[in-house]
Amino acid sequence: MKIIPAIGVQIPKILLPKPGVDLARWAVIACDQFTSEPEYWQAVADLVGDAPSTYHMILPEVYLETPAEAERVLSIRQTMQDYLQRDLFVEYEGFILVERSAAGKTRHGIMLALDLEQYDYSKGATSLIRASEGTILERIPPRVRIRSGAALELPHILVLIDDPGRTVIDPLVAKRRYLRRLYDFDLMLGSGHLSGYSVDDPGLARQVRAALAELAEPAAFAARYSLPNDSPVMLFAMGDGNHSLATAKAIWEELKPQVGMDHPARFALVEIENIHDEGLEFEPVLRVLFDVHEDVGGALYAFYGGRVRLVSCADAAEMTAMVDGQSGKAHAFGIVTPQGCQVAYIADPPSSLPVGTLQNFLDAWGQRGGYARIDYVHGVDVTVRLGSQPGNVGFYLPAIAKRDFFKTVIVDGALPRKTFSMGEAKEKRFYMEARRIV
């Protein structure tokens, strides 16, 4: 294994579908998208049919805790073995430059493998690779059931670097016309375009490693964030797919005593992206409650008392404008019910971010039975549509500023769970590449 310990990176052996596989049906969106929209996943199933596809090797979370879950988990393992036996893959060793265009924006990243020995998702971690949001521990076991015993991993994990000088990825982008194109196709169901380029030139690969090492140099790291010189370096912060990486970590910790340190499960295939990429936008992760048993306004007053102020809005556009325009010390978030839209203002908020202030309330309300289920969704339209249905409530939140992201995670630790999303649902990473983990 080609490992660079100082930066927690392995140069991976990546499996790509062999020529002749229909990539438009092979690649599907991350499993944790459209979890309240089964019609999307039915459209995927109809489009894919029996063709070779990553759809047959993942468990869309819309099927969690349904009769289909156990059957799909078994089918996933069988399909992986079948695809390997049918020789549907070609192996590529090295970094891959990824270009993704969606919703009028283009962003770039690099495929590599991260060392799970240098990753810690616990609150207050000081590891080289850290979680950026709180990890929901109950979301790990279903993923463990899938990854345990699986022959392959198919990542939808996006990991962020803070590279204001654009030294890691941009030099590859500038030379991509000279790089061998590994894949280039339109993604299904209006999700844009995906291209991948080989970074097998030794000089370019060394340049990537050197640039990452420079970002991880302790003195430069401390100066970048105005920290004490002995501050532990954080080179990588989770963007999307935190629970998938946490699952890989959990399985590795279980396997390690049996298999030793020289094992493929020690690493996880990810795409790294620069937080300064103009094509990368942070979107708020919104909330929808189902089977709500109480008036949300009354529940808010019961929890926050006189610190709550509710303002009615004419429509969703006014609600989002009021929330996004809030600049005072109070935290603001939008509320969508079948009766209309409101904005809640919370004075003397208990958290540093509005999402934390809202989540504190939702956690307590859920524990005392105020609602049956919560889902985390992307996009105002989905939130308004679902929140307006009888028995439901939707919540709108402002986005976190990218410029504050790394220092906030370094200084304050992981943000409240489901704080942000890198783009809306159709902009999420698609499963394309695979890697052996046994």
C-alpha positions in Angstrom: 0.0 0.0 0.0 1.3 3.5 -0.9 0.6 5.5 2.2 1.7 9.0 3.1 1.3 9.0 6.9 2.0 12.7 7.5 -1.1 13.6 5.6 -3.2 10.5 6.4 -3.6 9.6 2.7 -3.3 6.4 0.7 -2.9 6.3 -3.0 -5.9 4.1 -3.8 -6.6 1.3 -6.2 -10.0 2.3 -7.7 -12.4 0.1 -9.5 -14.3 1.7 -12.4 -16.9 0.1 -14.6 -15.4 -1.4 -17.7 -16.1 0.1 -21.2 -19.5 -0.8 -22.4 -21.3 -0.3 -19.1 -23.9 2.4 -19.4 -22.6 5.1 -17.0 -25.9 7.0 -17.1 -27.5 4.0 -15.4 -24.4 3.0 -13.4 -24.1 6.1 -11.3 -26.8 7.0 -8.8 -27.1 9.7 -6.2 -26.1 9.3 -2.5 -28.3 7.0 -0.5 -29.3 9.6 2.1 -31.0 11.9 -0.4 -34.8 12.1 -1.2 -35.5 10.1 2.0 -39.1 11.5 2.1 -39.6 11.2 -1.7 -40.0 7.5 -2.6 -41.1 8.6 -6.0 -37.6 9.7 -6.8 -36.1 6.3 -6.0 -38.9 4.6 -7.9 -37.9 6.7 -10.9 -34.2 5.5 -10.4 -35.3 1.9 -10.2 -37.4 2.2 -13.4 -34.5 3.9 -15.3 -31.9 1.3 -14.1 -33.9 -1.9 -14.5 -31.6 -4.9 -14.5 -28.6 -3.0 -16.0 -25.3 -3.0 -14.0 -25.6 -0.1 -11.6 -24.5 1.1 -8.2 -28.2 1.3 -7.4 -28.0 -2.5 -6.9 -25.1 -2.1 -4.4 -26.5 0.6 -2.0 -29.4 0.9 0.3 -31.4 4.1 -0.3 -32.4 5.3 3.2 -36.0 5.7 2.0 -36.1 1.9 2.6 -34.6 1.9 6.1 -36.9 0.2 8.6 -39.2 -1.1 5.9 -39.8 -4.8 4.9 -37.4 -4.2 1.9 -34.4 -3.4 4.1 -33.2 -6.9 5.0 -33.8 -8.2 1.4 -31.8 -5.3 -0.1 -28.9 -5.8 2.3 -28.5 -9.4 1.3 -28.9 -8.5 -2.4 -26.2 -5.8 -2.1 -23.6 -8.3 -1.0 -24.6 -10.8 -3.7 -24.5 -8.1 -6.4 -21.0 -7.0 -5.4 -19.8 -10.6 -5.7 -21.6 -11.1 -9.0 -20.1 -7.9 -10.6 -16.6 -9.0 -9.5 -17.1 -12.5 -10.9 -18.4 -11.1 -14.1 -15.3 -8.9 -14.4 -17.3 -5.7 -14.7 -14.5 -3.5 -13.3 -11.2 -2.2 -14.5 -8.7 -1.3 -11.8 -7.0 2.1 -11.7 -4.2 3.1 -9.3 -3.8 6.7 -8.4 -5.6 10.0 -7.8 -8.6 11.0 -9.9 -9.5 14.6 -10.7 -13.3 14.9 -10.6 -15.3 17.6 -12.3 -19.0 17.9 -11.4 -21.4 20.4 -13.1 -24.9 20.9 -11.7 -27.4 23.7 -11.3 -25.2 26.1 -13.3 -22.1 25.5 -11.1 -19.0 23.5 -11.6 -16.8 22.2 -8.7 -13.6 20.1 -8.6 -12.2 17.4 -6.3 -9.6 14.6 -6.0 -10.4 11.0 -5.3 -8.0 9.5 -2.7 -8.2 7.2 0.3 -8.0 8.5 3.9 -6.4 6.7 6.8 -9.1 5.9 9.4 -6.4 5.7 12.1 -6.2 9.4 11.8 -10.0 10.1 11.9 -12.0 10.7 15.1 -15.7 11.8 15.0 -16.1 12.4 18.7 -16.8 15.8 20.1 -13.6 17.7 20.8 -11.4 15.5 18.6 -7.9 16.7 17.8 -7.2 14.3 14.9 -5.9 15.1 11.5 -9.3 14.2 10.0 -12.4 15.4 12.0 -16.1 15.4 11.8 -17.6 18.8 11.2 -21.0 18.0 12.6 -22.3 15.9 15.5 -22.6 12.3 14.6 -26.0 10.7 15.1 -24.9 7.4 16.5 -28.2 5.6 15.8 -27.6 6.2 12.1 -24.5 4.0 12.1 -25.9 0.5 12.8 -27.9 0.2 9.5 -24.8 1.2 7.6 -22.7 -1.2 9.5 -25.1 -4.0 8.5 -24.4 -3.1 4.8 -20.6 -2.6 5.0 -19.9 -5.6 7.2 -19.1 -8.5 4.9 -19.3 -6.3 1.8 -16.6 -6.9 -0.8 -16.6 -3.3 -2.0 -17.1 0.3 -0.8 -18.8 2.8 -3.0 -18.3 6.3 -1.5 -20.4 9.3 -1.6 -18.1 11.0 1.0 -17.0 14.6 0.3 -14.2 15.9 2.6 -13.1 19.5 2.7 -9.7 21.1 2.8 -9.0 24.8 3.5 -6.7 25.8 0.7 -7.1 29.6 0.1 -4.0 29.6 -2.2 -5.6 26.9 -4.3 -2.4 24.8 -4.3 -3.8 21.3 -4.2 -6.6 20.9 -6.8 -6.4 23.9 -9.1 -3.0 23.0 -10.7 -4.7 19.7 -11.9 -7.7 21.6 -13.2 -5.4 23.9 -15.2 -3.8 20.8 -16.8 -6.9 18.7 -17.2 -6.8 18.9 -21.0 -3.6 17.0 -20.9 -4.9 14.3 -18.6 -6.5 11.0 -19.7 -10.2 11.1 -19.4 -11.6 8.1 -17.4 -15.3 8.9 -17.6 -17.4 11.7 -19.0 -21.2 11.6 -19.0 -24.6 13.1 -18.1 -26.0 12.1 -14.7 -29.6 10.7 -14.5 -32.7 12.7 -13.6 -31.3 16.2 -14.3 -28.4 16.0 -11.9 -25.8 17.5 -14.2 -22.6 16.1 -15.7 -19.6 14.2 -14.2 -16.1 13.8 -15.6 -13.0 12.1 -14.2 -9.4 12.5 -15.2 -6.4 10.3 -14.5 -3.6 11.8 -12.3 -1.1 9.1 -13.0 1.8 11.4 -13.8 4.3 11.0 -11.0 5.2 14.7 -11.0 1.5 15.8 -10.6 0.9 13.2 -7.9 4.0 14.5 -6.0 2.7 18.0 -6.4 -0.6 17.1 -4.8 1.1 15.3 -1.9 3.5 18.2 -1.3 0.7 20.8 -1.3 -1.3 18.8 1.2 1.7 18.4 3.4 2.3 22.2 3.3 -1.3 22.8 4.5 -0.6 20.4 7.3 2.6 22.0 8.4 2.1 22.8 12.1 3.5 26.3 12.2 1.6 27.3 9.0 -1.6 25.8 10.4 -1.4 27.7 13.7 -0.7 30.9 11.9 -3.6 30.4 9.5 -6.1 30.3 12.3 -4.3 32.4 14.9 -3.8 29.4 17.2 -1.0 28.5 19.7 1.9 26.9 17.9 1.4 23.5 19.5 -2.3 23.2 18.3 -3.0 19.8 16.7 -3.5 20.1 13.0 -6.8 19.5 11.2 -6.2 19.0 7.5 -9.5 17.3 6.5 -13.0 18.2 7.7 -16.0 16.2 6.8 -18.3 17.8 4.3 -20.9 15.2 3.2 -21.1 11.5 4.2 -20.0 11.9 7.8 -22.0 8.8 8.9 -20.5 6.7 6.1 -17.0 7.5 7.2 -18.0 6.9 10.9 -19.3 3.5 9.8 -16.0 2.7 8.1 -14.2 3.7 11.2 -16.5 1.6 13.4 -15.9 -1.5 11.3 -12.1 -0.9 11.1 -11.9 -0.7 14.9 -13.7 -4.0 15.1 -11.5 -5.7 12.4 -8.2 -4.3 13.4 -7.3 -6.8 16.2 -8.0 -9.7 13.8 -6.4 -8.5 10.6 -3.5 -6.2 11.6 -2.7 -2.7 10.2 -1.9 -3.7 6.6 -5.6 -4.2 5.5 -7.7 -2.3 2.9 -10.5 -1.7 5.5 -8.1 0.7 7.3 -8.8 3.2 4.6 -11.8 4.9 3.1 -12.2 6.2 -0.5 -13.4 9.8 -0.5 -13.4 12.9 -2.7 -11.7 16.0 -1.3 -12.8 19.4 -2.3 -11.5 22.9 -1.5 -13.9 25.0 0.6 -12.9 28.0 -1.5 -14.1 26.4 -4.8 -16.7 28.9 -6.2 -18.8 25.9 -7.4 -19.2 24.7 -3.8 -22.1 26.2 -2.0 -23.2 25.6 1.5 -26.9 25.1 1.9 -28.8 24.7 5.2 -30.2 21.3 6.0 -33.9 21.8 6.7 -36.2 19.8 9.0 -39.6 18.3 8.5 -41.6 16.7 11.4 -44.3 14.0 10.7 -47.3 13.1 12.8 -47.1 16.2 15.0 -49.4 16.0 18.1 -49.2 19.6 19.4 -49.2 23.2 18.2 -45.6 24.1 17.4 -46.0 27.6 18.6 -47.2 26.4 22.0 -44.4 23.9 22.2 -41.9 26.6 21.5 -43.3 28.9 24.2 -43.3 26.0 26.6 -39.6 25.3 25.9 -38.1 28.8 25.5 -40.7 30.9 27.4 -40.7 34.6 26.9 -37.6 34.5 24.7 -39.8 33.4 21.8 -41.3 35.9 19.3 -43.4 34.5 16.4 -44.1 36.6 13.3 -46.6 35.5 10.6 -45.5 35.7 7.0 -47.5 36.2 3.8 -45.7 33.3 2.1 -42.6 31.2 2.0 -40.6 33.9 0.1 -41.2 36.4 2.9 -40.3 33.8 5.5 -37.0 32.9 3.9 -36.1 36.6 3.3 -36.7 37.4 7.0 -34.6 34.4 8.2 -31.8 35.1 5.8 -31.8 38.8 6.6 -31.7 38.4 10.4 -28.6 40.2 11.7 -29.3 40.8 15.3 -28.3 38.7 18.3 -31.5 36.7 18.3 -31.7 33.5 16.3 -34.3 33.2 13.6 -35.8 30.2 11.8 -38.8 29.6 9.6 -41.9 27.5 10.5 -44.2 25.9 7.8 -47.5 24.4 8.8 -50.8 23.7 7.0 -51.9 27.1 8.4 -49.1 29.0 6.7 -45.6 30.4 7.4 -44.0 32.1 10.4 -40.6 33.1 11.6 -39.5 32.3 15.2 -37.1 34.7 16.9 -35.3 33.3 20.0 -33.6 35.9 22.3 -30.5 35.0 24.3 -30.0 31.8 22.2 -28.3 28.9 23.9 -26.2 27.9 20.8 -23.8 29.7 18.6 -25.8 28.9 15.5 -29.6 29.0 14.8 -29.5 25.3 13.9 -28.4 24.4 17.4 -31.1 26.6 19.0 -33.7 24.8 16.9 -32.3 21.4 17.4 -32.3 21.8 21.2 -36.0 22.4 21.0 -36.7 19.6 18.6 -34.8 17.1 20.6 -36.7 17.9 23.8 -40.0 18.1 22.0 -39.5 14.7 20.3 -38.4 13.1 23.6 -41.8 14.0 25.2 -43.7 12.7 22.2 -44.6 15.9 20.4 -44.1 14.3 17.0 -43.4 10.8 15.6 -40.6 11.3 13.2 -38.1 13.9 11.9 -36.5 14.0 8.4 -33.6 16.2 7.2 -34.3 17.6 3.7 -32.8 19.9 1.2 -34.5 22.8 -0.5 -37.2 25.3 0.4 -39.7 23.8 -2.0 -39.5 20.4 -0.5 -39.8 21.8 3.0 -42.8 23.9 2.2 -44.5 21.1 0.3 -44.1 18.6 3.1 -44.6 21.0 5.9 -47.9 22.2 4.5 -49.4 18.7 4.6 -51.7 17.8 7.5 -49.9 16.6 10.6 -46.5 17.9 9.4 -44.3 20.9 10.3 -41.3 22.2 8.3 -38.5 24.3 9.5 -36.3 26.7 7.4 -32.8 27.7 8.5 -30.1 30.1 7.3 -26.9 28.7 5.7 -23.6 28.8 7.6 -20.9 31.0 6.0 -18.0 29.1 4.3 -15.4 31.6 5.6 -16.1 30.7 9.2 -16.3 26.9 8.8 -12.8 25.6 9.5 -12.0 27.9 12.4 -15.4 27.2 13.9 -14.8 23.4 13.8 -11.2 23.8 15.1 -12.1 26.1 18.0 -15.6 25.0 18.9 -15.5 21.4 17.8 -18.1 19.6 15.7 -21.1 21.7 14.8 -24.7 20.7 15.7 -25.8 17.7 13.6 -27.2 18.4 10.2 -26.0 22.0 10.2 -25.1 22.3 6.5 -25.2 20.6 3.1 -22.9 21.0 0.2 -25.4 21.9 -2.4 -29.0 20.8 -2.7 -30.2 17.3 -3.3 -29.5 16.9 -7.0 -26.1 18.4 -6.6 -25.0 15.6 -4.2 -22.2 13.2 -5.0 -23.1 10.2 -7.2 -21.7 6.7 -6.6 -19.3 6.1 -9.5 -16.0 4.6 -8.2 -15.6 1.5 -6.0 -12.7 0.0 -4.0 -12.1 -3.5 -2.5 -12.3 -3.5 1.3 -11.6 -7.3 1.8 
